[in-house]
C-alpha cells in the first residue's frame, strides 16, 4: 500500500481573532508557515491466505514500513 501524507504548520493570520462577544479570542483564519509531503510504502504481515467460502478473521495484522521519503518541493 502506498500512503501519501500532507501536513501544514499554521499561525493565526493578522486581524483574524474575534475581539468581543461570546467567541472572544476565536481565530477565524490561519496563515500557512510550512508544508511537507511524504510517501510511505507499507506492507501488512499476518494476512491469512485466501480460502473459498468462510474467510478467517484477521486479528493479528502487523504493518511494516518498506520505505519512507519526504517529497521535494516544486
N, C-alpha and C positions, 0 to 999 in steps of 0.2 A: 504494500500500500504506500502511495506517495502522499505526503501531507505537506501542504504549503501553509505557512502561518504569516500573519501580517500584524505588526504592532506599532503603536504610536505612543510618544510621550506628549502630554498636553500641559498647558498652563492657562489660567484664566486670561481671556482677551481683554484689552483695555475697555473700560466702561461697560463691563459685562455682568457686574454684580448688582443685584437688587438692593437698593439703599433704604427702603422703607416698606411698611406693610407686613403681612403675615409671612412673606417669603424673604424677609430681610437676610442678606448675605448669600442668597442663592446665586450661583453662577449660571448664566444663560447662554454663554458662548465660550469656546475654547480656541486657543491658538496652538497649532502643531509645532513642536520644537524638535522632534526627531522621528524617524521612521526606520523600520527594519523588516526584511522579508527573509524567511528561512525555508529550506526544503529538507524534509526528512524522508528517508525510505525505511519503512518498518515492516518486519515480518512477525507473524504470530505463531509461536510454537504451542503445541498442545491441542491443535485442531484434529479431532478424530477423522479417520478415513471415512469416505462416504459409503453408506450402506443403504441399499434399496429398502424402502418401507419405513420403519420406525427409527429415526436417527438417534444417536446417543447424545445426551446433553453435553454441552461444552461448559465445564465448570473449573477448569484449570488452564486458562489461557495465559500465555506469557509473552509480552511484547519484547522484541529485540530490535534495537536501532541498528540498521545496516549502514546508513550514512546520514550525516547531518552537515548542512552547509548554510552559511549566510550568503544570500544572493547579492551580487553587486548592484550599486545604484545605476540609474540610467544616465 
